[in-house]
């Protein structure tokens, strides 16, 4: 799984073991291929995700 925290100022993605039970403060993408971490962490993904997706407000 690939996960990132909801509360972080910067979006950092990490691979986590599938045996870990994520809690509510994690956003999890269940993908078995770690090459997607490159796409999620890229400078191209950030403007796309801000334009197309939701935002986390503090």
Buried (B, 14 or more C-beta within 10 A) or exposed (E): BBBBBEEEEEBEBEEEEEEEEEEEEBBEEEEEEEEBBEEBBEEEBEEEEEEEEEEEEE
